[in-house]
Amino acid sequence: MRAVDVHVLVLDEIHNILAGTFREQRIVLNTLRYLSNELKVSLVCVGVKDAREAISGDVQLARRFEEFPLPRWSADEEFEQLLLAIVRNLPLRQPTVLSARAVRKILQVTDGINGKDFPNAERPRDRGYRNRCGAHRRRCDRAMAAGHEP
């Protein structure tokens, strides 16, 4: 990490530390402390509510983190812009417009948690899925917006 001059390391799903044995948890936490102390790397740990518990296994390490809970998305312009950015980057044959109704449906299906939004957005990358949608674009767009296969 020194060789490539790493300053920040982002660790996603840090709560998965809890799935390990006590010994495995200690190894991971000691490694994180080493990265922070010796290599002077800033750590950003991301996860569900259990993430705090996972880090708290090492009191010294836990003191170094500040918790920033992310609120659920709500039906507002910011959520709409997020969805538009996702749709804009999908390899769809035809431009797709999300209606206000589709945005509300996506929010309802995902319960405002974007971890549920992105897997639905990725599905159209599958060639077979795109081909099945070719002749039934509107129906497929509605199904995708609702988070379901057509």
C-alpha positions as CSV (number, residue, x, y, z in Angstrom):
1,M,0.0,0.0,0.0
2,R,2.9,2.3,0.6
3,A,4.2,1.6,-2.9
4,V,1.0,2.8,-4.5
5,D,0.5,5.6,-2.0
6,V,-2.9,4.6,-0.7
7,H,-4.5,7.2,1.6
8,V,-8.0,5.9,2.0
9,L,-9.3,2.3,2.1
10,V,-13.1,1.8,1.8
11,L,-14.3,-1.5,3.2
12,D,-17.8,-2.5,2.2
13,E,-20.0,-4.9,4.1
14,I,-17.7,-4.7,7.2
15,H,-20.5,-6.3,9.2
16,N,-19.5,-9.6,7.7
17,I,-16.6,-9.7,10.1
18,L,-19.2,-11.1,12.6
19,A,-19.5,-14.2,10.4
20,G,-16.0,-15.3,11.3
21,T,-14.8,-17.1,14.4
22,F,-13.5,-15.0,17.3
23,R,-9.9,-15.7,16.1
24,E,-10.8,-14.6,12.5
25,Q,-12.4,-11.5,13.8
26,R,-9.3,-10.6,15.8
27,I,-7.1,-11.1,12.8
28,V,-9.3,-8.8,10.7
29,L,-9.5,-6.1,13.4
30,N,-5.7,-6.3,14.1
31,T,-5.1,-5.9,10.3
32,L,-7.3,-2.8,10.3
33,R,-5.5,-1.4,13.2
34,Y,-2.2,-2.1,11.5
35,L,-3.3,-0.3,8.3
36,S,-4.4,2.7,10.3
37,N,-1.4,2.9,12.7
38,E,1.5,1.8,10.7
39,L,0.6,2.6,7.1
40,K,-1.4,5.8,8.1
41,V,-4.3,4.7,5.9
42,S,-7.7,6.3,6.6
43,L,-10.3,3.6,6.9
44,V,-13.9,4.0,5.7
45,C,-16.1,1.1,6.8
46,V,-19.5,0.6,5.3
47,G,-22.2,-1.8,6.3
48,V,-25.6,-2.4,7.9
49,K,-26.3,-1.7,11.6
50,D,-24.2,-4.7,12.7
51,A,-21.1,-2.9,11.2
52,R,-20.7,-0.9,14.4
53,E,-20.8,-4.1,16.5
54,A,-18.2,-5.7,14.2
55,I,-15.8,-2.8,14.7
56,S,-16.5,-2.6,18.5
57,G,-14.7,-5.9,19.0
58,D,-11.5,-3.7,19.2
59,V,-12.1,-0.7,21.6
60,Q,-9.1,1.3,20.3
61,L,-10.2,0.8,16.7
62,A,-13.9,1.6,17.5
63,R,-12.9,5.0,19.0
64,R,-11.5,6.0,15.6
65,F,-14.8,5.7,13.8
66,E,-17.7,8.1,13.6
67,E,-21.0,6.6,12.6
68,F,-22.9,8.2,9.7
69,P,-26.2,6.5,9.3
70,L,-27.7,6.9,5.8
71,P,-31.4,7.6,5.7
72,R,-33.7,5.7,3.4
73,W,-34.4,7.3,0.0
74,S,-37.7,9.2,-0.3
75,A,-39.7,10.2,-3.3
76,D,-37.9,13.4,-4.0
77,E,-35.8,15.0,-6.8
78,E,-32.6,13.5,-5.5
79,F,-33.9,10.0,-5.7
80,E,-35.3,10.7,-9.2
81,Q,-31.8,12.0,-10.3
82,L,-30.2,8.8,-8.9
83,L,-32.6,6.6,-10.9
84,L,-32.1,8.7,-14.1
85,A,-28.3,8.3,-13.7
86,I,-28.7,4.6,-13.4
87,V,-31.0,4.3,-16.4
88,R,-28.8,6.6,-18.5
89,N,-25.9,4.2,-18.0
90,L,-27.8,1.0,-18.9
91,P,-27.1,-0.6,-22.3
92,L,-30.7,-0.3,-23.4
93,R,-31.5,-0.2,-27.2
94,Q,-34.1,2.5,-26.8
95,P,-34.0,5.5,-24.5
96,T,-36.2,4.9,-21.4
97,V,-38.1,7.5,-19.6
98,L,-39.1,6.8,-16.0
99,S,-42.5,8.2,-15.2
100,A,-43.3,9.6,-11.7
101,R,-45.4,6.5,-11.2
102,A,-42.4,4.3,-12.0
103,V,-40.2,6.2,-9.6
104,R,-42.9,5.8,-6.8
105,K,-43.1,2.0,-7.6
106,I,-39.3,1.6,-7.4
107,L,-39.3,3.4,-4.1
108,Q,-42.1,1.2,-2.8
109,V,-40.5,-2.1,-4.0
110,T,-37.1,-1.2,-2.6
111,D,-38.4,0.5,0.6
112,G,-35.9,3.3,0.0
113,I,-32.8,1.1,0.3
114,N,-30.5,1.6,-2.7
115,G,-28.9,-1.8,-2.2
116,K,-32.2,-3.1,-3.6
117,D,-32.3,-0.6,-6.5
118,F,-29.0,-1.4,-8.1
119,P,-29.4,-5.2,-8.6
120,N,-32.7,-4.4,-10.5
121,A,-30.8,-1.9,-12.6
122,E,-28.1,-4.3,-13.5
123,R,-30.5,-7.0,-14.8
124,P,-30.9,-5.4,-18.3
125,R,-27.2,-5.9,-19.0
126,D,-28.1,-9.6,-19.5
127,R,-28.3,-10.0,-23.3
128,G,-31.2,-12.5,-23.2
129,Y,-33.1,-10.1,-21.0
130,R,-32.6,-7.3,-23.4
131,N,-33.6,-9.5,-26.4
132,R,-36.8,-10.6,-24.7
133,C,-37.6,-7.0,-24.1
134,G,-37.0,-5.9,-27.8
135,A,-40.6,-6.5,-29.0
136,H,-42.3,-5.6,-25.7
137,R,-40.3,-2.5,-24.7
138,R,-43.1,-0.7,-22.8
139,R,-44.1,-3.8,-20.9
140,C,-40.5,-4.5,-20.0
141,D,-39.8,-0.9,-19.0
142,R,-42.8,-1.1,-16.6
143,A,-41.6,-4.4,-15.2
144,M,-38.0,-3.2,-14.8
145,A,-39.3,-0.1,-13.0
146,A,-41.2,-2.3,-10.7
147,G,-38.2,-4.4,-10.1
148,H,-39.6,-7.5,-11.7
149,E,-38.7,-9.6,-14.8
150,P,-41.2,-9.2,-17.6
